[in-house]
Amino acid sequence: MSTEQYVPVYDMEDLEAEGRTVVQEDGQAIALFFHEEEVHAVDNRCPHMGFPLVRGTVEDGLLTCHWHHARFELEKGDTFDPWADDVQTFPVEVRDGQVYLDPDPEPTVPPVTRWRNRLADGLQENLTLVQAKAIIGVDSVARSATENASGERSDPRAEHGDGFGTPLETAVDFGTRYRAGGWGSGLTTLSYMAELYPAVGGRDRRRAMFAGVRAVADDVAGEPPRFQQYPFQNRELSKARLKTWFRESCEVRDDDGAERCLLTAIESLPPGDVVEILVAAATDHLYLDAGHTLDFVNSALATLAHLDWEAHAAPVLASTVPLFTEATRSEELSSWRQPVDVAALCLDAHDRLDDLVAAGSGRRWDEPEGFVETLLSDDPGAIVEALCDAIAAGATRRELTDAVARAATRRVAYFATNNEFGDWNTVHHTFVYAQAAHELAGRTDATEGYRACIDGAISVYLDRFLNSPRAPVAGPADVADDRDPADVRSDLLACFDEQGQVNRAGRLVVEHFSCGGDPADLKRVLGRALLREDANFHTFQNVSGAFRRFDSLAALEAGSADDPETGHGEAVDIDEERRLALVAGARYLAAHTPTRRSNEQTFSIATRLHRGERLHEAE
Ligand code: FES
């Protein structure tokens, strides 16, 4: 090792007499210990929470911090306590009665690798502070490497590199391997935090990844691991055969058989065919698992869009199999059978789909005036017929799922606060199901996608009493239009500090639009409000869903390369729809805040440690 960068830092005789001291080098405090006739140099800040290690105890080659009693091997700094992390040590030499040290030693592993390893430790041990430190650490390294000149970013994976990709990939690998139950609420939260990521600013992006990683670790903690099946050797099996086998295996709740079929499809078919198989099975029964199956499958596919399909499709999609085989089937629920047998209505419409699609082939549907009001009506027969007529008139899956999602958005936006609190989740589930169906319609044009429209619309129907009476959501004419949007956002953020501000939060969203505020700024504030809370799964899911709904409306309006004329007709007030999407998210968030914000405290500690700020008053 070169000794050129060694610098003299202390008198050896004095160190022998004192036993320990602190020196400052390049702005960092380094503790020197004279122990067992040797000199040791360690970062004076305990890697756990910054307590000065010079105040620790040294005995038998072991340094023990006095704050939470983390122990470190004195020479190389390895910790006995994974929650504390290893401490940085510095090579030392004694020359001419002086202690010399290298203040900037070569790292033993690249910084990104080190933080990835720490993140894995944090996931395995479910240590939130370790997770937060690792996410901040890797993002910090990545930012300095990838910041481009303009500062503009669009695709998170490409633009944010390791700060985004490392937490996502590490947590996905961990969550899909170590949870026998497969893809659950943790990985779904992670997925939707990844979608939220570009909409929030600065440090909230780190908070988003922290929320996702934390959710995965929580979901996996205490669970048995997963053991993945293998694909069949025969790679010549057709899509039709694999699709049939997968659905039949799910039908009889055969996890292993279904997983082998799916893995074979992943190995031998293009991704679009795999998506088609999943959407077909996810809609073979009605509104599986209160909508979770479709939403979770969509979240798994959204996650894969940020990862390498070849490397990750098998573990990610195999982990979704229990969502199909263990799900509650809504046609088995009395609420779907009585007093009106809406399950029969849905199943009958499913049976007619091939004919309806054939009738609509080559036709272009214009959404009729009042279509969403029909979907919100109390006549399930009329609702299903309106959908069937639309399909026969050429409505695409994207158009029809969008209409159902607009209806479902109103159930949340207009949710009456005199309902039971738990019923927020009834309307929420329908909303996220409808949005997931819309996103899946963008991933596959399988006919089965229409089944999700029908089932989603019937769930909207079943939720109708939760809008009776409708919550008093303000319209543009009811609010000020001359306030500074920044003041409106400030008031909105304050709403989430106090319970019972549901309607006020909705009103302020409307006001922000009326005052000409930029929706991107509004989303950033809503994102901040979400990410500082100890939000539960549904709250993360809902706010992310509201943002994605907002974005979907714009995307549909813009059409697509394949179908540039796709878009909303004149019957749709796009401004109102976008406003309502964020009203829905803001109202749901306000109903579930404030929380204890303990995770924000952990994140704040990790941030301060990263900046080198002192958490402990002692020198
Ligand atoms: S163990 Fe050292 S600060 Fe916690």
Boltz pocket constraint, residues with backbone or C-beta under 6 A from the ligand:
constraints:
  - pocket:
      binder: B
      contacts: [[A, 46], [A, 47], [A, 48], [A, 49], [A, 50], [A, 51], [A, 65], [A, 66], [A, 67], [A, 68], [A, 69], [A, 70], [A, 84]]
      max_distance: 6.0
